[in-house]
């Protein structure tokens, strides 16, 4: 399953932000498991770097981002992505539109974010990290 993670999911792992961290870390841990592809976008990586840099400094943030990026699939942000975000009247925040159309372009089924309302226009399933873990990981154990 292809899953797109929003910047706030990346930030929660990089900065160990509770209460989201345990759920986000579990999702990012799927990158090495068969049947899962975890995507993000260059925009999300830039946002995550900004917050990691504020907390740890540029050198440490860069190391953390390189380690994180090595395990993620990166959805492209193409001209088609940009035009789609600009032209969809339901998209109120351009950045969210870029993320959404990047996820669509690579065939993601789910967007995981802590700001579900930002994706009110989404035709994809949108879940918080806790909802994703509960619905897609915990339910598979029993």
C-alpha positions in Angstrom: 0.0 0.0 0.0 1.2 3.5 -0.9 0.9 6.0 2.0 1.8 9.7 1.8 3.0 11.3 5.1 2.6 15.1 5.6 5.3 17.3 7.0 3.9 17.2 10.5 4.3 13.5 10.6 8.0 13.9 9.7 8.5 16.7 12.2 6.9 14.6 15.0 9.5 11.9 14.4 12.5 14.1 13.9 11.7 16.2 17.0 10.2 13.3 19.0 7.0 15.2 19.6 4.5 13.5 21.9 1.8 12.3 21.8 2.1 11.8 18.0 5.6 10.4 18.0 4.9 6.7 18.8 2.3 6.5 16.0 4.4 8.5 13.4 7.5 6.4 14.2 5.5 3.2 13.7 4.3 4.5 10.3 7.8 5.5 9.2 9.0 2.1 10.4 6.9 0.5 7.6 9.4 1.7 5.0 11.4 -1.5 5.3 8.4 -3.8 5.4 7.1 -5.7 2.3 3.8 -4.4 0.9 4.3 -0.8 2.1 5.6 2.3 0.4 5.8 5.5 2.4 6.0 8.6 0.4 6.5 12.3 1.1 7.3 15.3 -1.0 10.2 17.7 -1.4 7.9 20.4 0.2 7.3 18.2 3.2 11.0 17.5 3.5 11.8 21.2 3.4 9.2 22.0 6.1 10.6 19.1 8.3 14.1 20.4 7.8 13.1 23.9 8.9 11.7 22.6 12.2 14.6 20.1 12.8 17.1 22.9 12.2 15.4 25.2 14.7 15.7 22.4 17.3 19.0 20.9 16.6 21.0 23.3 14.4 21.7 22.9 10.7 24.4 20.2 10.8 22.4 17.8 13.0 19.2 18.6 11.1 20.9 17.7 7.8 22.1 14.4 9.2 18.7 13.5 10.5 17.1 14.5 7.2 19.5 12.4 5.2 18.9 9.4 7.4 15.1 9.8 7.2 15.1 10.5 3.4 17.1 7.4 2.7 14.1 5.3 3.8 11.3 7.2 2.2 10.0 7.3 -1.3 9.8 10.9 -2.7 6.8 11.9 -4.7 7.7 14.3 -7.5 6.4 17.9 -7.6 6.0 18.4 -11.3 4.5 21.3 -13.3 1.3 19.1 -13.5 1.3 19.0 -9.7 1.7 22.8 -9.5 -1.0 23.5 -12.1 -3.4 21.0 -10.4 -2.9 22.7 -7.0 -3.5 26.2 -8.6 -6.5 25.1 -10.6 -8.5 23.1 -8.1 -11.0 25.6 -6.6 -11.4 23.4 -3.5 -7.7 23.8 -2.6 -7.4 26.7 -0.2 -3.8 26.2 0.8 -1.3 25.9 -2.1 1.2 23.8 0.0 -1.5 21.3 0.9 -2.5 21.2 -2.8 1.1 20.4 -3.8 1.2 17.6 -1.3 -2.1 16.2 -2.3 -1.5 16.2 -6.0 2.0 14.7 -5.4 0.4 11.9 -3.5 -2.2 11.4 -6.3 0.5 11.4 -8.9 2.3 8.4 -7.4 -0.9 6.5 -6.6 -1.1 6.8 -2.8 -4.3 5.5 -1.2 -4.0 7.4 2.1 -2.6 10.7 3.4 -1.5 10.7 7.0 -1.5 14.1 8.7 -2.3 15.7 12.0 -4.2 18.4 10.2 -7.0 16.5 8.5 -9.0 19.6 7.8 -6.3 20.9 5.5 -7.2 18.1 3.1 -11.0 18.7 3.2 -10.9 18.5 -0.6 -9.2 15.1 -0.8 -10.6 12.2 -2.7 -8.0 10.0 -0.9 -8.5 8.7 2.6 -7.1 11.2 5.2 -6.1 9.9 8.6 -4.2 11.0 11.6 -1.2 8.9 12.6 -3.1 7.3 15.5 -6.1 6.6 13.2 -3.8 5.0 10.6 -2.0 2.8 13.2 -5.3 1.7 14.7 -7.1 1.0 11.4 -4.3 -0.4 9.3 -1.7 -1.9 11.7 -3.4 -2.9 14.9 -6.4 -4.4 13.3 -4.1 -6.7 11.3 -2.7 -8.3 14.4 -5.8 -10.2 15.5 
